[in-house]
Amino acid sequence: MELIGGVEPRAIVIVDPDPAWAERFVRAHARISAALGTFARRIDHIGSTSVPGLPAKPIIDIDVSVADVEDETGYVPALVAAGYLLRVREPGHRMLRTPNLDTHVHICTVGSEWEEDHLLFRDWLRQHPADRDAYAVLKRQLATRDWTDMNEYSDAKTSFIAEILSRARS
């Protein structure tokens, strides 16, 4: 994985659910849609802010599915012109974000495992309050630790997410 700009130590702050997150997604969706037009095959609100009742980092995560994530010329310049900054480049995934770090735009190939996993996990937590609440407890526990980089925090949630995805697929 290439982190454009290098490692950025940041505190992980989990806040109570905020109904304004849905409206923030609507505004970001409009901005992304205006920038990409039909190049964006799907634009989905993902991550903890997309699950009602789930505490989260106050960062709106968005999946934008395109025909081929490797075709950066089709989306990176347009999103940069719309005010996003390229932060992560890895096989099958790119991530751009706003300068104030309140929105992360994940680019993936339509129909990819990346896309499927995010939607499946989101939908499962929306439909299973006990799992949503268990995830909230884990997130709050992890937020008490010191992290060199936000990616380490994300990695620490991997086994929980994998367990949920396994149940959701069965």
DSSP file (Angstrom, degrees, kcal/mol; ACC not computed):
  #  RESIDUE AA STRUCTURE BP1 BP2  ACC     N-H-->O    O-->H-N    N-H-->O    O-->H-N    TCO  KAPPA ALPHA  PHI   PSI    X-CA   Y-CA   Z-CA
    1    1 A M              0   0    0      0, 0.0     2,-0.6     0, 0.0    89,-0.2   0.000 360.0 360.0 360.0 134.5    0.0    0.0    0.0
    2    2 A E  E     -A   89   0A   0     87,-2.8    87,-2.1     2,-0.0     2,-0.8  -0.900 360.0-159.7-101.8 119.2    1.2    3.4   -0.9
    3    3 A L  E >   -A   88   0A   0     -2,-0.6     3,-2.2    85,-0.2     2,-0.5  -0.866  15.8-142.9 -96.7 105.3    0.3    6.2    1.6
    4    4 A I  T 3  S+     0   0    0     83,-2.8    -2,-0.0    -2,-0.8     0, 0.0  -0.565  90.9  18.9 -70.5 119.3    0.7    9.4   -0.3
    5    5 A G  T 3  S-     0   0    0     -2,-0.5    -1,-0.3     2,-0.0    82,-0.0   0.333 116.3-108.7  99.0  -5.9    2.1   11.8    2.3
    6    6 A G    <   -     0   0    0     -3,-2.2     2,-0.1    81,-0.2    -2,-0.0  -0.138  62.2 -20.1  80.2-175.7    3.4    9.1    4.6
    7    7 A V        -     0   0    0    142,-0.1   142,-0.1     1,-0.0    -2,-0.0  -0.439  56.2-163.4 -70.7 138.3    2.2    7.9    8.0
    8    8 A E        -     0   0    0     -2,-0.1   142,-0.5     2,-0.0     2,-0.2  -0.888  10.4-146.1-127.3  99.6    0.1   10.4    9.9
    9    9 A P        +     0   0    0      0, 0.0     2,-0.3     0, 0.0   140,-0.2  -0.478  31.8 165.2 -64.3 128.9   -0.3    9.7   13.6
   10   10 A R        -     0   0    0    137,-0.4   137,-0.2    -2,-0.2     2,-0.2  -0.997  39.1-109.3-145.2 146.2   -3.8   10.8   14.7
   11   11 A A        -     0   0    0     -2,-0.3     2,-0.7   135,-0.1   135,-0.1  -0.503  30.4-129.0 -71.0 142.0   -6.0   10.3   17.7
   12   12 A I        -     0   0    0    133,-0.3     2,-0.5   131,-0.3    -1,-0.1  -0.857  28.0-173.5 -93.8 118.5   -9.0    8.0   17.2
   13   13 A V        -     0   0    0     -2,-0.7     2,-0.5   131,-0.0   127,-0.0  -0.962   7.2-163.4-118.4 119.2  -12.1    9.8   18.5
   14   14 A I        -     0   0    0     -2,-0.5     2,-0.3    43,-0.2    43,-0.3  -0.887  12.8-171.8-102.5 128.5  -15.4    7.9   18.5
   15   15 A V  B     -F   56   0B   0     41,-3.0    41,-2.1    -2,-0.5     3,-0.1  -0.773  30.6 -89.3-117.3 162.4  -18.5   10.0   18.9
   16   16 A D        -     0   0    0     -2,-0.3    -1,-0.1    39,-0.2    38,-0.1  -0.276  63.0 -76.2 -64.6 155.7  -22.1    9.2   19.5
   17   17 A P        -     0   0    0      0, 0.0    -1,-0.1     0, 0.0    32,-0.1  -0.204  48.0-157.8 -55.3 143.5  -24.3    8.6   16.4
   18   18 A D    >   -     0   0    0     36,-0.2     3,-2.1    -3,-0.1     4,-0.3  -0.981  17.7-150.1-129.6 118.8  -25.3   11.9   14.6
   19   19 A P  T >> S+     0   0    0      0, 0.0     3,-0.9     0, 0.0     4,-0.6   0.734  94.7  72.7 -59.6 -20.3  -28.3   12.1   12.3
   20   20 A A  H 3> S+     0   0    0      1,-0.2     4,-2.4     2,-0.2     5,-0.2   0.687  77.4  78.7 -68.1 -17.2  -26.4   14.8   10.4
   21   21 A W  H <> S+     0   0    0     -3,-2.1     4,-2.1     1,-0.2    -1,-0.2   0.888  89.0  54.3 -60.0 -38.4  -24.1   12.1    8.9
   22   22 A A  H <> S+     0   0    0     -3,-0.9     4,-2.0    -4,-0.3    -1,-0.2   0.910 109.8  46.6 -62.7 -41.6  -26.8   11.1    6.4
   23   23 A E  H  X S+     0   0    0     -4,-0.6     4,-2.3     2,-0.2    -1,-0.2   0.872 108.4  55.5 -69.1 -36.8  -27.1   14.7    5.1
   24   24 A R  H  X S+     0   0    0     -4,-2.4     4,-2.3     1,-0.2    -1,-0.2   0.902 108.0  50.1 -61.5 -39.0  -23.3   15.0    4.9
   25   25 A F  H  X S+     0   0    0     -4,-2.1     4,-3.3     2,-0.2     5,-0.2   0.933 107.1  53.7 -63.3 -44.4  -23.3   11.9    2.7
   26   26 A V  H  X S+     0   0    0     -4,-2.0     4,-2.0     1,-0.2    -2,-0.2   0.913 111.0  46.4 -57.1 -43.9  -26.0   13.4    0.5
   27   27 A R  H  X S+     0   0    0     -4,-2.3     4,-2.0     2,-0.2    -1,-0.2   0.920 114.4  46.8 -65.4 -43.0  -23.9   16.5    0.0
   28   28 A A  H  X S+     0   0    0     -4,-2.3     4,-2.8     2,-0.2     5,-0.3   0.901 109.4  55.1 -65.6 -39.7  -20.8   14.5   -0.7
   29   29 A H  H  X S+     0   0    0     -4,-3.3     4,-3.0     1,-0.2     5,-0.2   0.926 108.5  48.2 -57.2 -46.1  -22.7   12.2   -3.1
   30   30 A A  H  X S+     0   0    0     -4,-2.0     4,-2.3    -5,-0.2    -1,-0.2   0.903 112.2  49.1 -62.7 -41.4  -23.8   15.3   -5.1
   31   31 A R  H  X S+     0   0    0     -4,-2.0     4,-1.6     2,-0.2    -2,-0.2   0.922 115.4  43.1 -63.8 -45.7  -20.2   16.6   -5.2
   32   32 A I  H  X S+     0   0    0     -4,-2.8     4,-2.7     2,-0.2     5,-0.3   0.918 113.6  51.2 -68.0 -44.2  -18.8   13.3   -6.3
   33   33 A S  H  X S+     0   0    0     -4,-3.0     4,-2.6    -5,-0.3    -2,-0.2   0.898 109.9  50.1 -61.2 -41.2  -21.6   12.7   -8.8
   34   34 A A  H  < S+     0   0    0     -4,-2.3    -1,-0.2    -5,-0.2    -2,-0.2   0.867 114.7  45.3 -64.4 -35.9  -21.1   16.2  -10.3
   35   35 A A  H  < S+     0   0    0     -4,-1.6    -2,-0.2    -5,-0.2    -1,-0.2   0.879 126.5  26.1 -74.6 -38.9  -17.3   15.5  -10.6
   36   36 A L  H >< S-     0   0    0     -4,-2.7     3,-2.1     1,-0.2    -3,-0.2   0.680  78.9-176.6-104.5 -20.7  -17.5   12.0  -12.1
   37   37 A G  G >< S-     0   0    0     -4,-2.6     3,-1.2    -5,-0.3    -1,-0.2  -0.303  74.6 -11.6  56.2-136.5  -20.8   11.8  -13.9
   38   38 A T  G 3  S+     0   0    0      1,-0.3    -1,-0.3     3,-0.0    -5,-0.0   0.537 119.6  84.5 -76.3  -5.1  -21.5    8.3  -15.3
   39   39 A F  G <  S+     0   0    0     -3,-2.1     2,-0.8    -6,-0.1    28,-0.5   0.863  80.5  73.1 -61.6 -33.0  -17.9    7.3  -14.7
   40   40 A A    <   -     0   0    0     -3,-1.2    26,-0.2     1,-0.2     3,-0.1  -0.745  64.5-175.3 -82.4 113.1  -19.1    6.5  -11.2
   41   41 A R  S    S+     0   0    0     24,-2.8     2,-0.3    -2,-0.8    25,-0.2   0.842  72.1   6.0 -76.8 -34.4  -21.2    3.3  -11.5
   42   42 A R  E     -B   65   0A   0     23,-1.3    23,-1.9     2,-0.0     2,-0.4  -0.986  56.4-164.4-145.4 149.8  -22.3    3.4   -7.8
   43   43 A I  E     +B   64   0A   0     -2,-0.3     2,-0.4    21,-0.2    21,-0.2  -0.934  23.3 177.5-136.0 113.3  -21.9    5.8   -4.9
   44   44 A D  E     -B   63   0A   0     19,-2.8    19,-2.6    -2,-0.4     2,-0.6  -0.938  32.3-128.4-125.3 138.6  -22.6    4.3   -1.5
   45   45 A H  E     +B   62   0A   0     -2,-0.4    17,-0.2    17,-0.2     2,-0.2  -0.747  45.5 163.5 -78.5 121.2  -22.5    5.5    2.0
   46   46 A I  E     +B   61   0A   0     15,-2.3    15,-0.7    -2,-0.6     3,-0.3  -0.608  24.0  54.3-126.4-174.0  -20.5    2.9    3.9
   47   47 A G  S >  S-     0   0    0     71,-0.2     3,-1.7    -2,-0.2     4,-0.2  -0.044 103.0 -48.0  75.1-179.7  -18.6    2.6    7.2
   48   48 A S  G >  S+     0   0    0      1,-0.3     3,-1.7     2,-0.2     6,-0.3   0.801 130.2  62.6 -63.2 -32.5  -19.9    3.3   10.7
   49   49 A T  G 3  S+     0   0    0     10,-0.4    -1,-0.3    -3,-0.3    -2,-0.2   0.648  98.0  60.3 -69.7 -10.8  -21.6    6.6    9.9
   50   50 A S  G <  S+     0   0    0     -3,-1.7    -1,-0.3    -4,-0.2    -2,-0.2   0.467  90.4  79.8 -91.0  -2.5  -23.9    4.8    7.5
   51   51 A V  S X  S-     0   0    0     -3,-1.7     3,-2.0    -4,-0.2    -1,-0.1  -0.901  83.9-128.6-110.3 108.1  -25.3    2.6   10.3
   52   52 A P  T 3  S+     0   0    0      0, 0.0    -2,-0.1     0, 0.0    -3,-0.0  -0.266  92.7  18.3 -54.8 134.8  -28.0    4.3   12.4
   53   53 A G  T 3  S+     0   0    0      1,-0.2    -4,-0.1    -4,-0.1    73,-0.0   0.431  94.6 122.3  86.5  -0.5  -27.2    4.0   16.1
   54   54 A L    <   -     0   0    0     -3,-2.0    -1,-0.2    -6,-0.3   -36,-0.2  -0.849  60.2-131.4-101.6 122.3  -23.5    3.2   15.7
   55   55 A P        +     0   0    0      0, 0.0     2,-0.3     0, 0.0   -39,-0.2  -0.327  41.0 165.6 -61.1 153.5  -20.9    5.4   17.3
   56   56 A A  B     -F   15   0B   0    -41,-2.1   -41,-3.0    -7,-0.1    -9,-0.0  -0.985  47.7 -84.2-159.8 163.2  -18.2    6.3   14.8
   57   57 A K        -     0   0    0     -2,-0.3     2,-2.7   -43,-0.3   -43,-0.2  -0.649  58.1-111.0 -65.9 139.6  -15.2    8.5   14.0
   58   58 A P  S    S+     0   0    0      0, 0.0     2,-0.5     0, 0.0    -1,-0.1  -0.216  82.3 118.4 -77.6  55.2  -17.0   11.6   12.5
   59   59 A I        -     0   0    0     -2,-2.7     2,-0.6    44,-0.0   -10,-0.4  -0.985  62.5-135.6-122.1 124.6  -15.7   10.7    9.0
   60   60 A I  E     - c   0 103A   0     42,-2.6    44,-2.8    -2,-0.5     2,-0.4  -0.717  20.0-157.1 -81.9 119.3  -18.1   10.0    6.2
   61   61 A D  E     -Bc  46 104A   0    -15,-0.7   -15,-2.3    -2,-0.6     2,-0.4  -0.845  12.6-176.1 -99.1 133.9  -16.9    6.9    4.3
   62   62 A I  E     -Bc  45 105A   0     42,-2.3    44,-3.7    -2,-0.4     2,-0.5  -0.995  17.8-148.7-132.9 131.7  -18.1    6.5    0.7
   63   63 A D  E     -Bc  44 106A   0    -19,-2.6   -19,-2.8    -2,-0.4     2,-0.5  -0.887  11.7-169.2 -95.6 128.4  -17.5    3.8   -1.8
   64   64 A V  E     -Bc  43 107A   0     42,-3.4    44,-2.2    -2,-0.5     2,-0.5  -0.976  10.1-155.1-115.4 116.0  -17.4    4.9   -5.4
   65   65 A S  E     +Bc  42 108A   0    -23,-1.9   -24,-2.8    -2,-0.5   -23,-1.3  -0.793  17.0 176.5 -95.9 130.2  -17.5    1.9   -7.8
   66   66 A V  E     - c   0 109A   0     42,-2.8    44,-2.9    -2,-0.5     3,-0.3  -0.774  44.3-103.4-125.4 169.2  -16.0    2.4  -11.3
   67   67 A A  S    S+     0   0    0    -28,-0.5     2,-0.3     1,-0.3    42,-0.1   0.887 109.8   7.1 -62.3 -39.2  -15.4    0.1  -14.2
   68   68 A D    >   -     0   0    0      3,-0.1     3,-1.8    40,-0.1    -1,-0.3  -0.859  59.3-160.5-150.1 107.8  -11.7   -0.2  -13.5
   69   69 A V  T 3  S+     0   0    0     -2,-0.3    -1,-0.1    -3,-0.3     6,-0.1   0.773  93.1  64.6 -59.8 -26.6  -10.1    1.2  -10.4
   70   70 A E  T 3  S+     0   0    0      1,-0.2     2,-1.9     2,-0.1    -1,-0.3   0.683  80.5  84.3 -72.6 -16.0   -6.7    1.1  -12.1
   71   71 A D    X   +     0   0    0     -3,-1.8     3,-1.7     1,-0.2     4,-0.3  -0.509  53.8 163.8 -84.3  69.4   -7.9    3.7  -14.6
   72   72 A E  G >>  +     0   0    0     -2,-1.9     4,-2.6     1,-0.3     3,-1.6   0.773  63.5  71.0 -61.4 -28.0   -7.0    6.6  -12.4
   73   73 A T  G 34 S+     0   0    0      1,-0.3    -1,-0.3    -3,-0.2     5,-0.2   0.764  93.0  59.3 -62.6 -22.0   -7.2    9.1  -15.3
   74   74 A G  G <4 S+     0   0    0     -3,-1.7    -1,-0.3     3,-0.1    -2,-0.2   0.660 127.0   5.2 -80.3 -16.1  -10.9    8.6  -15.3
   75   75 A Y  T <> S+     0   0    0     -3,-1.6     4,-2.5    -4,-0.3     5,-0.3   0.642 110.8  71.7-138.9 -33.2  -11.5    9.7  -11.7
   76   76 A V  H  X S+     0   0    0     -4,-2.6     4,-2.8     1,-0.2     5,-0.3   0.954 102.4  45.8 -61.4 -51.5   -8.5   11.1   -9.8
   77   77 A P  H  > S+     0   0    0      0, 0.0     4,-2.4     0, 0.0    -1,-0.2   0.905 114.9  48.9 -58.4 -39.1   -8.1   14.4  -11.8
   78   78 A A  H  > S+     0   0    0      2,-0.2     4,-1.2     1,-0.2    -2,-0.2   0.901 113.7  45.1 -67.2 -40.4  -11.9   15.0  -11.5
   79   79 A L  H  <>S+     0   0    0     -4,-2.5     5,-2.7     2,-0.2    -1,-0.2   0.872 112.0  51.8 -72.6 -35.6  -12.0   14.3   -7.8
   80   80 A V  H ><5S+     0   0    0     -4,-2.8     3,-1.7    -5,-0.3    -2,-0.2   0.924 108.7  51.5 -62.8 -43.2   -8.9   16.4   -7.1
   81   81 A A  H 3<5S+     0   0    0     -4,-2.4    -1,-0.2     1,-0.3    -2,-0.2   0.799 106.0  56.1 -62.3 -27.9  -10.6   19.3   -9.0
   82   82 A A  T 3<5S-     0   0    0     -4,-1.2    -1,-0.3    -5,-0.1    -2,-0.2   0.427 131.4 -93.5 -84.9   1.0  -13.6   18.8   -6.8
   83   83 A G  T < 5S+     0   0    0     -3,-1.7     2,-0.2     1,-0.3    -3,-0.2   0.524  82.9 128.5 104.6   6.5  -11.4   19.3   -3.7
   84   84 A Y      < -     0   0    0     -5,-2.7     2,-0.4    14,-0.1    -1,-0.3  -0.648  45.7-142.8 -94.3 154.2  -10.3   15.8   -2.7
   85   85 A L  E     - D   0  97A   0     12,-3.0    12,-2.1    -2,-0.2     2,-0.4  -0.952  19.2-118.6-117.6 133.7   -6.7   14.6   -2.2
   86   86 A L  E     + D   0  96A   0     -2,-0.4    10,-0.3    10,-0.2     3,-0.1  -0.567  43.5 158.7 -70.4 127.0   -5.3   11.2   -3.2
   87   87 A R  E     +     0   0A   0      8,-3.2   -83,-2.8    -2,-0.4     2,-0.4   0.721  54.7  35.2-118.5 -40.2   -4.2    9.5    0.0
   88   88 A V  E     +AD   3  95A   0      7,-2.0     7,-2.1   -85,-0.2     2,-0.4  -0.970  50.4 179.7-128.6 135.6   -4.0    5.7   -0.6
   89   89 A R  E     +AD   2  94A   0    -87,-2.1   -87,-2.8    -2,-0.4     5,-0.2  -0.974  23.5 140.4-132.4 119.0   -3.1    3.7   -3.7
   90   90 A E  E >   - D   0  93A   0      3,-2.4     3,-2.4    -2,-0.4    -2,-0.0  -0.966  61.6 -67.7-149.5 161.7   -3.1   -0.1   -3.5
   91   91 A P  T 3  S+     0   0    0      0, 0.0     3,-0.0     0, 0.0    -2,-0.0  -0.299 120.7   2.6 -55.7 126.2   -4.2   -2.9   -5.8
   92   92 A G  T 3  S+     0   0    0      1,-0.1    17,-0.4    16,-0.0     2,-0.3   0.453 125.0  67.4  81.5   1.2   -8.0   -2.8   -6.2
   93   93 A H  E <   +D   90   0A   0     -3,-2.4    -3,-2.4    15,-0.1     2,-0.3  -0.984  47.1 179.6-157.5 138.1   -8.5    0.4   -4.1
   94   94 A R  E     -DE  89 107A   0     13,-1.7    13,-3.1    -2,-0.3     2,-0.4  -0.959  14.0-157.2-129.7 153.6   -7.8    4.1   -4.0
   95   95 A M  E     +DE  88 106A   0     -7,-2.1    -8,-3.2    -2,-0.3    -7,-2.0  -0.986  10.5 178.9-135.5 128.0   -8.7    6.5   -1.3
   96   96 A L  E     -DE  86 105A   0      9,-2.7     9,-3.8    -2,-0.4     2,-0.3  -0.847  10.6-172.5-116.0 158.6   -9.1   10.2   -1.6
   97   97 A R  E     -DE  85 104A   0    -12,-2.1   -12,-3.0    -2,-0.3     7,-0.2  -0.955  28.5 -96.3-147.2 165.0  -10.2   12.5    1.2
   98   98 A T    >   -     0   0    0      5,-1.8     3,-1.9    -2,-0.3     5,-0.1  -0.499  39.0-114.5 -77.4 153.5  -11.1   16.1    2.0
   99   99 A P  T 3  S+     0   0    0      0, 0.0    -1,-0.1     0, 0.0   -15,-0.1   0.828 118.7  53.3 -58.7 -31.7   -8.4   18.4    3.3
  100  100 A N  T 3  S-     0   0    0      1,-0.0    -2,-0.0     3,-0.0     0, 0.0   0.360 111.1-125.2 -87.8   8.1  -10.2   18.7    6.6
  101  101 A L  S <  S+     0   0    0     -3,-1.9     3,-0.1     2,-0.2    -1,-0.0   0.665  76.6 118.5  66.0  21.8  -10.3   14.9    6.9
  102  102 A D        +     0   0    0      1,-0.2   -42,-2.6   -43,-0.1     2,-0.4   0.506  69.6  44.7 -98.6  -2.9  -14.0   14.6    7.3
  103  103 A T  E     -c   60   0A   0    -44,-0.2    -5,-1.8    -5,-0.1     2,-0.5  -0.986  60.5-166.3-141.8 130.2  -14.8   12.5    4.2
  104  104 A H  E     -cE  61  97A   0    -44,-2.8   -42,-2.3    -2,-0.4     2,-0.6  -0.971   7.7-159.9-114.3 126.6  -13.0    9.5    2.8
  105  105 A V  E     -cE  62  96A   0     -9,-3.8    -9,-2.7    -2,-0.5     2,-0.5  -0.925   6.8-162.6-109.8 111.9  -13.8    8.5   -0.8
  106  106 A H  E     -cE  63  95A   0    -44,-3.7   -42,-3.4    -2,-0.6     2,-0.5  -0.829   4.5-155.6 -96.7 125.8  -12.9    4.8   -1.5
  107  107 A I  E     +cE  64  94A   0    -13,-3.1   -13,-1.7    -2,-0.5     2,-0.3  -0.881  23.9 157.5-103.8 131.1  -12.6    3.9   -5.2
  108  108 A C  E     -c   65   0A   0    -44,-2.2   -42,-2.8    -2,-0.5     2,-0.3  -0.922  45.7 -89.5-143.1 167.9  -13.1    0.3   -6.2
  109  109 A T  E >   -c   66   0A   0    -17,-0.4     3,-2.2    -2,-0.3     6,-0.4  -0.652  52.0-101.8 -81.7 135.4  -14.1   -1.7   -9.2
  110  110 A V  T 3  S+     0   0    0    -44,-2.9    -1,-0.1    -2,-0.3     3,-0.1  -0.301 108.4  17.2 -56.9 135.0  -17.8   -2.3   -9.6
  111  111 A G  T 3  S+     0   0    0      1,-0.2    -1,-0.3     2,-0.0   -44,-0.0   0.480  95.9 140.4  81.0   2.6  -18.7   -5.9   -8.5
  112  112 A S    <>  -     0   0    0     -3,-2.2     4,-2.6     1,-0.1    -1,-0.2  -0.256  68.5-112.1 -76.3 164.5  -15.4   -6.3   -6.6
  113  113 A E  H  > S+     0   0    0      2,-0.2     4,-3.2     1,-0.2     5,-0.3   0.876 118.7  59.2 -60.7 -38.0  -14.9   -8.1   -3.3
  114  114 A W  H  > S+     0   0    0      2,-0.2     4,-2.0     1,-0.2    -1,-0.2   0.951 109.8  41.7 -55.2 -51.8  -14.1   -4.6   -1.8
  115  115 A E  H  > S+     0   0    0     -6,-0.4     4,-2.2     1,-0.2     5,-0.2   0.945 116.2  48.7 -61.4 -50.2  -17.5   -3.3   -2.9
  116  116 A E  H  X S+     0   0    0     -4,-2.6     4,-2.7     1,-0.2     5,-0.2   0.909 110.4  50.5 -59.3 -45.5  -19.4   -6.4   -1.9
  117  117 A D  H  X S+     0   0    0     -4,-3.2     4,-2.6     1,-0.2     5,-0.2   0.913 110.3  49.0 -62.8 -43.6  -17.7   -6.6    1.6
  118  118 A H  H  X S+     0   0    0     -4,-2.0     4,-2.3    -5,-0.3   -71,-0.2   0.926 115.2  43.5 -63.0 -43.9  -18.4   -3.0    2.5
  119  119 A L  H  X S+     0   0    0     -4,-2.2     4,-2.6     2,-0.2     5,-0.2   0.901 114.7  49.6 -69.0 -40.1  -22.1   -3.2    1.5
  120  120 A L  H  X S+     0   0    0     -4,-2.7     4,-2.3    -5,-0.2    -2,-0.2   0.922 113.0  46.4 -64.1 -44.8  -22.6   -6.6    3.1
  121  121 A F  H  X S+     0   0    0     -4,-2.6     4,-2.3    -5,-0.2     5,-0.2   0.934 114.3  47.8 -64.1 -46.7  -21.0   -5.5    6.4
  122  122 A R  H  X S+     0   0    0     -4,-2.3     4,-2.1    -5,-0.2    -2,-0.2   0.948 113.7  46.6 -57.7 -50.6  -23.0   -2.2    6.4
  123  123 A D  H  X S+     0   0    0     -4,-2.6     4,-1.4     1,-0.2    -1,-0.2   0.869 110.6  53.0 -64.4 -37.0  -26.3   -4.0    5.7
  124  124 A W  H  X S+     0   0    0     -4,-2.3     4,-1.4    -5,-0.2     3,-0.5   0.948 110.1  47.1 -62.8 -48.3  -25.7   -6.7    8.3
  125  125 A L  H  < S+     0   0    0     -4,-2.3     7,-0.3     1,-0.2    -2,-0.2   0.850 109.3  54.9 -64.8 -32.8  -25.0   -4.1   11.0
  126  126 A R  H  < S+     0   0    0     -4,-2.1    -1,-0.2    -5,-0.2    -2,-0.2   0.837 116.5  37.7 -64.9 -31.6  -28.2   -2.2   10.0
  127  127 A Q  H  < S+     0   0    0     -4,-1.4    -2,-0.2    -3,-0.5    -1,-0.2   0.557 113.8  55.5 -98.5 -10.4  -30.2   -5.4   10.4
  128  128 A H    >X  -     0   0    0     -4,-1.4     4,-2.2     1,-0.1     3,-0.5  -0.782  57.7-178.2-129.4  87.4  -28.6   -6.9   13.5
  129  129 A P  H 3> S+     0   0    0      0, 0.0     4,-2.7     0, 0.0     5,-0.2   0.809  81.8  58.2 -57.8 -33.7  -28.5   -4.5   16.5
  130  130 A A  H 3> S+     0   0    0      2,-0.2     4,-2.1     1,-0.2     5,-0.1   0.917 110.1  43.2 -64.9 -41.4  -26.7   -6.9   18.8
  131  131 A D  H <> S+     0   0    0     -3,-0.5     4,-2.4     2,-0.2    -1,-0.2   0.882 112.4  53.8 -70.0 -37.9  -23.7   -7.1   16.3
  132  132 A R  H  X S+     0   0    0     -4,-2.2     4,-2.0    -7,-0.3    -2,-0.2   0.934 111.1  46.4 -58.3 -45.5  -23.9   -3.4   15.8
  133  133 A D  H  X S+     0   0    0     -4,-2.7     4,-2.0     2,-0.2    -2,-0.2   0.880 110.6  51.7 -68.0 -38.2  -23.6   -2.9   19.5
  134  134 A A  H  X S+     0   0    0     -4,-2.1     4,-2.2     1,-0.2    -1,-0.2   0.895 109.7  50.6 -63.5 -39.3  -20.8   -5.4   19.9
  135  135 A Y  H  X S+     0   0    0     -4,-2.4     4,-2.7     1,-0.2    -2,-0.2   0.886 107.2  54.3 -65.0 -38.7  -18.9   -3.5   17.1
  136  136 A A  H  X S+     0   0    0     -4,-2.0     4,-2.3     2,-0.2    -2,-0.2   0.912 107.8  49.7 -61.1 -43.0  -19.5   -0.2   19.0
  137  137 A V  H  X S+     0   0    0     -4,-2.0     4,-2.3     2,-0.2    -2,-0.2   0.937 111.5  48.6 -61.7 -46.9  -17.9   -1.7   22.1
  138  138 A L  H  X S+     0   0    0     -4,-2.2     4,-2.8     1,-0.2     5,-0.2   0.931 111.1  50.2 -58.6 -47.2  -14.9   -2.9   20.1
  139  139 A K  H  X S+     0   0    0     -4,-2.7     4,-1.9     1,-0.2    -1,-0.2   0.907 111.2  48.0 -60.2 -43.4  -14.5    0.5   18.5
  140  140 A R  H  X S+     0   0    0     -4,-2.3     4,-0.5     2,-0.2    -1,-0.2   0.892 112.3  49.6 -66.9 -38.3  -14.6    2.4   21.8
  141  141 A Q  H >< S+     0   0    0     -4,-2.3     3,-1.2     1,-0.2     4,-0.3   0.942 112.2  47.4 -63.5 -46.8  -12.1    0.0   23.3
  142  142 A L  H >< S+     0   0    0     -4,-2.8     3,-1.6     1,-0.3    -2,-0.2   0.831 102.5  64.3 -64.5 -31.9   -9.7    0.3   20.4
  143  143 A A  H 3< S+     0   0    0     -4,-1.9  -131,-0.3     1,-0.3    -1,-0.3   0.686  91.1  66.0 -67.4 -16.9  -10.0    4.1   20.5
  144  144 A T  T << S+     0   0    0     -3,-1.2    -1,-0.3    -4,-0.5    -2,-0.2   0.630  89.7  84.5 -79.1 -11.9   -8.4    4.2   24.0
  145  145 A R  S <  S-     0   0    0     -3,-1.6     2,-0.5    -4,-0.3  -133,-0.3  -0.454  85.6-111.3 -87.2 160.5   -5.1    2.9   22.5
  146  146 A D        -     0   0    0     -2,-0.1     2,-0.4  -135,-0.1  -135,-0.1  -0.812  35.7-164.3 -89.8 131.2   -2.3    5.0   20.9
  147  147 A W        -     0   0    0     -2,-0.5  -137,-0.4  -137,-0.2     3,-0.1  -0.949  24.1-152.0-120.9 136.2   -2.0    4.3   17.2
  148  148 A T  S    S+     0   0    0     -2,-0.4     2,-0.3     1,-0.2    -1,-0.1   0.834  88.7   3.2 -68.6 -32.8    0.9    5.2   14.9
  149  149 A D  S >> S-     0   0    0   -140,-0.2     3,-1.2  -142,-0.1     4,-1.0  -0.990  71.9-116.0-153.4 150.2   -1.5    5.4   12.0
  150  150 A M  H 3> S+     0   0    0   -142,-0.5     4,-2.3    -2,-0.3     5,-0.2   0.789 111.8  67.5 -60.2 -27.1   -5.3    5.1   11.5
  151  151 A N  H 3> S+     0   0    0      1,-0.2     4,-2.6     2,-0.2    -1,-0.3   0.841  95.5  55.5 -64.1 -31.3   -4.6    2.1    9.3
  152  152 A E  H <> S+     0   0    0     -3,-1.2     4,-1.8     2,-0.2    -1,-0.2   0.907 106.7  49.9 -65.9 -40.8   -3.5    0.2   12.4
  153  153 A Y  H  X S+     0   0    0     -4,-1.0     4,-0.6     2,-0.2    -2,-0.2   0.932 111.8  48.4 -60.4 -46.1   -6.8    1.0   14.1
  154  154 A S  H >< S+     0   0    0     -4,-2.3     3,-1.3     1,-0.2     4,-0.2   0.915 109.3  52.7 -60.7 -43.6   -8.6   -0.3   11.0
  155  155 A D  H >< S+     0   0    0     -4,-2.6     3,-1.6     1,-0.3     4,-0.3   0.834  99.7  63.3 -62.1 -32.6   -6.5   -3.4   11.0
  156  156 A A  H 3< S+     0   0    0     -4,-1.8    -1,-0.3     1,-0.3     4,-0.2   0.685 100.8  52.9 -67.7 -16.7   -7.4   -4.1   14.6
  157  157 A K  T <X S+     0   0    0     -3,-1.3     4,-2.3    -4,-0.6    -1,-0.3   0.456  81.3  99.5 -93.2  -2.0  -11.0   -4.5   13.6
  158  158 A T  H <> S+     0   0    0     -3,-1.6     4,-2.8    -4,-0.2     5,-0.2   0.865  77.9  50.0 -58.1 -44.8  -10.3   -7.1   10.9
  159  159 A S  H  > S+     0   0    0     -4,-0.3     4,-2.0    -3,-0.2    -1,-0.2   0.899 112.0  48.3 -67.1 -38.3  -11.2  -10.3   12.8
  160  160 A F  H  > S+     0   0    0     -4,-0.2     4,-2.2    -3,-0.2    -1,-0.2   0.943 113.8  47.1 -62.8 -46.8  -14.5   -8.9   14.0
  161  161 A I  H  X S+     0   0    0     -4,-2.3     4,-2.7     1,-0.2    -2,-0.2   0.908 110.7  52.2 -61.9 -42.8  -15.4   -7.8   10.5
  162  162 A A  H  X S+     0   0    0     -4,-2.8     4,-2.2     1,-0.2    -1,-0.2   0.888 108.5  51.4 -61.8 -39.1  -14.3  -11.1    9.0
  163  163 A E  H  X S+     0   0    0     -4,-2.0     4,-2.1     2,-0.2    -1,-0.2   0.925 111.5  46.7 -64.0 -44.1  -16.6  -13.0   11.5
  164  164 A I  H  X S+     0   0    0     -4,-2.2     4,-2.7     1,-0.2    -2,-0.2   0.930 111.9  50.4 -63.9 -45.2  -19.6  -10.8   10.5
  165  165 A L  H  X S+     0   0    0     -4,-2.7     4,-1.8     1,-0.2    -1,-0.2   0.885 108.5  53.2 -61.8 -38.1  -18.9  -11.2    6.8
  166  166 A S  H  X S+     0   0    0     -4,-2.2     4,-0.9    -5,-0.2    -1,-0.2   0.930 112.3  44.1 -62.3 -45.1  -18.7  -15.0    7.3
  167  167 A R  H  < S+     0   0    0     -4,-2.1     3,-0.5     1,-0.2    -2,-0.2   0.894 111.4  54.0 -66.1 -38.9  -22.1  -15.1    9.0
  168  168 A A  H  < S+     0   0    0     -4,-2.7    -1,-0.2     1,-0.2    -2,-0.2   0.819 109.1  48.8 -66.1 -30.2  -23.6  -12.7    6.4
  169  169 A R  H  <        0   0    0     -4,-1.8    -1,-0.2     1,-0.2    -2,-0.2   0.687 360.0 360.0 -82.4 -18.4  -22.5  -15.0    3.6
  170  170 A S     <        0   0    0     -4,-0.9    -1,-0.2    -3,-0.5    -2,-0.2   0.491 360.0 360.0 -87.6 360.0  -23.9  -18.2    5.1
